[in-house]
Amino acid sequence: MKEIEKKLLDGELPFSGITELGSSEFHFEQPAFHAGVSMHSGHRVRSGIMEILAVGERDRYREEDPFMDRFISDFPIRICGRDSRFEYDLNRNPYMALYDSDRPEWGLKVWNQEIPEEERVQSINKHREFHELLEMVSMYLLKQNGHALLFDLHAYCYQRANRQRWHEDERPEINIGTGAVNREIFEPAIRCFKNNIRQTEIQGHSVRISENEIFFGGYLSRHLSRIYHDRLLVLALEYKKIFMDEWTGELYEEVLDKLIRDFKRAADRAVETCLSML
């Protein structure tokens, strides 16, 4: 981590890599005002805990956030989690990052037995490593610009109970979580992003955009917004999985491409608005 920090501070961009414990893949292409994070797009589970994990691969994949890393694939600065959220959940605080062995998550039994202490420690260390990298990047962005914008990408299932067409489901296609951010300072950028993303239309249907309806933002948003309350805007985005079949994993490439294009357009406008604040 010290080597990454030194290269960032010395401006030795571009460079990419994987963190020492393997929690994160990072790409630092050029100095920027904004960054993208896809923490739950990873699917790996290390061998030390695979044998006690009760959740099968297909169920894991359904509850992870596949393809969300593609939303930020051309961001100048981006961080992607590499491990499954069932190994440790990066959007929960470190004391709750490992799911309980006696409590289901999304209706799924997660563990067959208690996690051995050495494995628990390893998972918590990987959780810490990811967030240390994220804090380092946040400080770098703020050092360059004074203010910064972080896009935190997620996806959610809407067909657990029954199959249905996405536009007949009442839940929003895109939810913007801003529960922890400083609205007094960042309202113009939030409004700008909402107004632009609201123009998205898929298969002849307008997508519904909401704010803090199904997701207020998780640990990442709360943690960074508390530290950099007046300087960092974290937009935690939760996309309904209309871009894939949740149960088979089939990707609807055209739908995903359209969502990505519209996200990038709205993100660019929000960045411009934030830049105007400087």
N, C-alpha and C positions, 0 to 999 in steps of 0.2 A: 504493500500500500504506500510506503514511503517513496518508492520509485515512481509510482503513478503520480503522486502529489508533486514530486520534484519536476517531472516532465511537464505537468500542467502549469506550474508556477513559472517555469523557465520558457513557456511558450513553444515547446517542442512538438507542435502539432503538424501533420496528423499522426496519430498512433492508435492502435487497437490492441485488444488482448482479453485475457481471462484472469480474474483475480486469483490470488494464491490458493485459497480454499475451494475455488471453483464455483462460488455462488453466482457470479455475474460475468456477463460478456459486455465489454464496453467499447465504444467507438467515439473517438474525439477527432473529428475531421478538420474543424477550423474554429477560431474564436466565435462565440455567438452569444446572443441575448437569451436564448431559450434552449430547452432540452426535452427529450422524450424518455419515458420510462415504461417498460412493459414487464412487470414483475412476475406475472403468473402465466406467461406463455411457455415456460419451461415444462418438461415432462420427465426429466431424469429422476430416478430414485436409486440411491447408492445401495450396493449389495449388502451392507451391514444391517439394513433394516427391511430389505425387500421381503425376507422370509417371514416377518411378523406383521407385514402390512396386509390388512384384510381386504382392502379395496382393489378390485381387478383393474387391469390396464384400461379397458374401455370406459369403465365408470370414472376412473381418474381423468381420462382425457375429456370426458363430457363436462366435468366440473372445473377444469382448467380453462385458460384463456388462449386457445390456439389462434394463431394468425394475427394476434394483436401487435406483435413486433413489426408486422408489415406496415402498420400505420405510421411508424416512425423511421422507416428504413432509410429515408434520405435526410433525416434530421442531422444537423452538424454535430450534435452531441447526443448520444443515446446510451441507455443502459438497459439490458435485458436480463431478467432472472433465468437461470439455467435449470433449476430444480423444480420438481412438482410441489404444488402448495400442500400436498398431503405429507410431504417430508417435513416441511416447516412453512408456515404462512407468513410471507413477508409483509403483509398488510395488517398484521396484528402485532401488538407489543411483544417484546421478547419473552415475557412471562406466560403469554398465551399463544405463542407461535406454533407450538406442537399440540395437535388436537388430542383431546382426552381419550383414553382407551375405553372408558365406560359411557361415552356420550356420542351419539351419531352426529355426523355433519351432512347436511342435505339428505337426510334419511339413510345415510350409509354408515355402516360400522367401519371404523378406520383401522383399528389395530386388533390383532388377535391376542395380544398380551401387553403388559406394561413395557415401555421402551427402556432398554438398559441404560444406565446412567451415562456410560461413556458415549453412547450414541446420542443421547439427549444433549450432552455438552457439545458434541460436534455440530449438531443442527443449530443450536443457539449461537455458536461461534460463526457459522455461515450466515445466519440472520444478521448478526452484528456487522460482519464484513460488508454485506450489501449496503447497509444503512450508513456505514462509515464512508463508503465510496460515494453514496448519494449526497451526504453532507459536504464532502470534499468538492464535489461538482457544483453544488449550490453556492458554496463560498467562492469558487472560481468564477461562476457566472456573475455573482454580485460584485466581485472585485473588478471585473471588466466593465460593468454597466451601471452599477448602482441599484437597478431593479432587475428582476428576472422573472421568467415565466416557465413553469414546468408542467408538461402534459403527462398525466398518469393514466394509462390506458388499461381498461378492463372489459370483460364481456360477461353476460349472465344468461342462464338457461331460462326458457319460458315454456318448455314442453315437458316438464317433469311429470305433470299430472295426466296430460293427454295431448295428442297431436292436434295442432290447429294452425291455420294460416296466420302469419305474423301480424297482418293488418287487422285481424279480427280479435286479437288479444289486446286488452285495454291498457296494458303496461306500456311505458314509453320505449321507443326504439333507441333513443339516446338520452341518458340521464347525466346531468352535469352536477357533480358533488362539490359544493362550495361551503359546506357547513363550518369549516374552520378558518376560512380566508378573511382578510380585512376588506369588507365591502366598501367602507368609506373611501379607501384609496383605490381599489381595483374595480369598482363598479363599471367604469367605462369599458374596460377590456372584457369583462364578463359579458356585458350587454352586447358588445361587438361580436364576440364569438357566438353567442346564442342567435343573434340576428342572421348571421351568415350560415351557420349549420342548419338553421330552420328551413333553408331553401332546398334541402335534400328531398328527392323524390325517387322511389324505387318501384319499378313495375307498375307505374301509373298511380301509385299511392304515396301521399306525403307522409314522411315519417313524423312521429310525434316527439317533440323535445320537451324535457322537463328539467327542473332544477330541484335537487334535494327531495325527490319523491320516493325513490327506492334505494338511494345511496347518497350519504352525506359526505363521503370521503372517509378513508380508513386511517390506519396508523401513520402511513407515509404523509398524508395531507395534514393530519393533526400535529405530527411531530415537527415537520418543517415549517408549518405556518406559525407554530408557537415560537420557534427560534427566530424566524425572519419575518415577523408578523407584518411589518410595514414595508418590506422590500421584495418579498417573493410571493408570486401568485401561483398556487397549485390548482390546476383544473383536473379533478378526478372524473374521468369519463367512463361510463358504464354503457356498453353497447349490447342491445338484445342480439342474440345469435341468429339473426335473420340471414346471415351470410353462409350458413352451413346447416346440415342436418345434424342435430345434436346427438342422435342415437347411432348413426352410421359413421359420422365424421366426414361425410361428403362435403366438399367445399363448393359453394356457388361463386365461381370466380368473378363473373360479371357484377354480381351484387357487391362482393367485397371490394372490387376495384372502384366502383362508384362511391361507396362509403369512404374509401381512403381518399379519393380525389376531393370530395366535398369537405372532409376533415382538414386536409392540408390547406385548402382555400380559406376555411374559417380560421385555422391556426395562424396562417400568415397575416390575416387582417387583425387578429388579436395581438400579435407580436408588434405590428405597426402601431397599434393604439397604445400599447405599453411603452414603446420607444418614445412616443410623443410626450410621455409624462416626464422624461428626463430633463 
